[in-house]
Every structure is written in structure tokens, then in C-alpha cells.
């Protein structure tokens, strides 16, 4: 496979520089080019297979980081923190910080899909991680620039009792205290593309304990769970401390 677009090699070298790597590093440039090619450009030669590999690579990198950095944390804490570090939201933020979107080859109609931007950036970053891993069969091209993001993210997560996943945190609390799960009801309350398209309510012991709105069902449920978690867990804890 050859890099066929004019000046593409130089574009890839600029991205590598932004990541703090060198063009002299053992990078398989064809793989990196593929990692930055959206399916809208080519149905056969695109980042989808690399993204599949990258999903495992980012979990490995996060696991290795947590094992080295927080040796006293229990495995349950590792899982909670890692779930955020490998989430689409977190990976997309990393991709945006390096301007990876500007190096992505993508068709016109797909480029206009703003709702899909987060998952697209996350997928692209995973593909890049796969390209680097397959270039060396280890994490030497990944850990130097990815670790500071993991460190900042883990620090913020450890300060947040819900680990930034209020739905999971609420479920864990209700299970451990009452042996039941919260229930959610969702209704569509706005047009497609509306930032508050869906409204969700979370119910516990027959009462509505939280409500939230979001662009997706998942986002609305998270917002409702955050309100419920605040009311059921955080607020009572603060009162007890006072």
C-alpha cells in the first residue's frame, strides 16, 4: 500500500510531531495513513479494522498505566477508572487536543455529520493507537503522549465519587443498599439534533428521584441519574458531615 494523496506524508509527519514523536521513530506510515482514512473515502481501505485492534490497545495502555500509578487501588477501582479513560467522550477530547480531525480524510457528507463527530474522533484515535502498536508490537510510541491525559483524567475521576458515570454509580448504590435497580422512562421531547431532544426520569422505590434531558437517550439518562445521585447519595452525606 502506498500513500497516494499529495503531501500526505508531510501531513502525517506533522501529526507525529504534534504527538511529541519523531519521524525517525519506527512508524509504519501506511498504517497511520489508513488510521486516518474514514470509510466515506474508501469502503475497503479505511480505519475500521485498525479501530477494532485499537479498542484493545487503549484498554491495555490504560490498564498498564493504572497498575503502575495506583498500585494500592483495588481492581474494582481500576475498572471504574478505566471505563472512563477508554470512553468515546474521553478519547474524543484527547483527539481534539491534538487536532487529529484536521488530518482525517473524510467524505463531504460524513464531514457534515456533527452528531457523529465524537464517536468518529474516538474511533480515529483508537485506529492511530493500533497503527502505532502494530508498528512496534508494544506501547513505546503510545505511552509518552497518552500518559499525561490518563494522569489528568484519573486525577479528576478519583475526585468524583460517581467516577463521571452517574448511571453506573446510582445502580451500584441502590443494589448495595436496597438490592434493587433504578428504572428509567424516556420520552422524545424535541426535534432531531436538538441538544435536549430526550427527557428521562429515573424511578426508585416508586418515586421519581431525578430528571434530565439530552441529545441522546443515553445522555438524558445520565443527566437524570446525576440528579438522583446528588439527591440520594451526595446530599445526605454532606448533611451527616455537617
N, C-alpha and C positions, 0 to 999 in steps of 0.2 A: 504494500500500500504506500502510495506517495502522497505528500501534501500538495494538493493541486491548486489551491487558491493563491493568487498573487499576494506577496508579502505575508503570507500566513505564518511562515517560520518566525519572522520577526515579531509578529503579534504574540505567538506562543512564548518567545523568549522574554518579552516584556511582562507577561503574566508571571512567568517563573521568577523574574526579578522582583515583582511586587510581593511574591511569597517569601522573599528572602533567600531564594535558592540561586544557583549559578547555572548558566548554560553549559558549563563543563560537568555538571553533575550527570550521573548515568541515567538520563531520562530517555525513554522511548518516545520520541516526538510524535510518531504516528498514533500511538495510543492516546497521547494527550490531545492531539487534534480530534480524534474520534470522541473523546470525552467531552469535547466542546462542540459537538455536532448534534443538533436536535433532529428528531425523527421527521420533522416537516421538511428538512433538507434532503434526507435520503431514508427510504423505508428499510434499506438493508444495512447501510453503514452509518450508525448513529450510536448514541451513548447508552442505549438501554441495557445491553449485556454488561457493560462496564458498571453501570449503576447497580446491577444485581450483585456484582462482586464487591462494589464499594460499600454496600449496606453491611456486609460482614466486616470489612476493613475498618469502618468507623467505629463499630462496636468493639473490635479488638483494640483499637487505639484508645478508646475511652476506658476500656477495662484495664489496660496496662497502666494508663495514667492514674486511675483511681487506686489501683493496687500499690503503686509506688508512692503516691502523695498522701493517701489516707489509710495507712496500714492498720490503724486501730478501729476503723469503721466496720460494722458488721456487714455481712453480704446483703442483707435487706436494704441497707443504706446505699450500697453500691448500685443495686438495681434501680432504686428510686432516682438517684442522681443521673445514672447513665441514660435512663429513659428520656430525660430532658436533653442531655448533651447530644443525643442522636436523633432528636425530633426534627421534623421538617422546619419548624419555626426557628430553632437554634441554628441549624445548618444553613438556612437561607440568610440569616443575619451574618454569619461568617462569610458567605459568598458575596453578600453586598459590601462588606467591609473591604474586600479586595477588588471590587468592581468586576467580578467574574462575568456578569451579564454582558458586558461590552465585548467579550471575546467569544461569546456563544454564537455559532452560526445557526440561524433560525429563520423559518419562512415568515412572510409578511403577516398572514392571518394569525398564526400562532403567537407572533410577537405582540399582537394587539390584545391577547388574552390576559388581561391584568389579574383576573381572579386566579389564574393558574400560575402566576409568577412565583409565589413562594415555593410550591412543590417543584416547579421547574428548576429553580436555583438550587434547591436541596438535592434534587436528582443529579444535576450537573456537578455539584461538589462531590457527591459520592462517586461519580464516574471518574473525576480527577483523582480522588484518593486511590481508586482501583488502578488507574494508569500508573501512578507513582509506585504503588505496591508491586504491581506486576513488572515494573522496570527493575526492581532490586530484590524482590521476594522478601522484603522486610519493611519496617516503618521509618527508615532513615531519611527519606525525602518528605515525610509527613509530620513527624512529631515536632520538629523545630518550630514550624509556623502554626501548627494546630494547637499545641500545648497551651500557649498563653490564653487562647479562647476557652479551652477546657478549664483552666485555672480560674478565670474570671467567672465563668458560668457556674462552676462548682461552688465558689465562694458565695455567690448570690443565692444559689439553691439551698445551701446549708443555713442561710439566714431566714429562709422561708419555711415555716412549718408544714406547708402543703406541698413543698417541692415544685411549686408552679403548676401543679396538676390537681386542681381542687376537686375534680370529679373522683379521681382515684383516692385522694385523701379523705373525702367525705365518706366514700364507701368503706374504706378501712376503719374509720371511726365508728360508723353505725354497726358494722359487723362485730368489732371488738367489744362494744358496749351493750349492744342490744340484739346481736345475732340476726339482724335483718338488713336488707339493702334499701337504699332510697330509690324512688321511682320518678321517672321523668315524663312529662307530657309536653309536646311541642306542636306549635301551630305556625303556619306561614302568615306573616303579618305585613309583608311588603313585597315590592316587585323584585325580579331577578337583578342582582348586582347591588341591591340596597345593603348598606352596612349593617342594618338592623332588620334583615329580611325575616328572620325566625325569632319567635318568642318561646322560651322554655320555662317551665315551672318544675321544681323538684319537690316531691312529697315524701314526708317521713311521719310515720305513725298517724296517718290520716290527715295530716295538716300540710299546707303549702308553706315551706320554710325558706324558699328562695326563688327568685325570678330573674331572668337575664335575657338579653337579646344579642343577636349576632348575625353575621353574613351567612354562616352555615349552621346546620343543626348542632354540630359538634361545638362550635363557638358559643352558641346560645346556651347549651347545656353546661359548658364550663363557667359561663358568667353566672348562671343560676346556682351552680354548685359553690362558687366562690362566695356568693351572698349567704347561702345556707351555712357554709363552713364558718364564716365570720360570726353568724348569729348563734350557732350551736356550740362551737368549739372555742374560738378565739375570745369572744366577748366574755363568756363565763370564766375563762382562765384569768383574764385581766381583772375581773371583779374579785376573784379569790386572792389574787396577788395584792390587791388594794386592801 
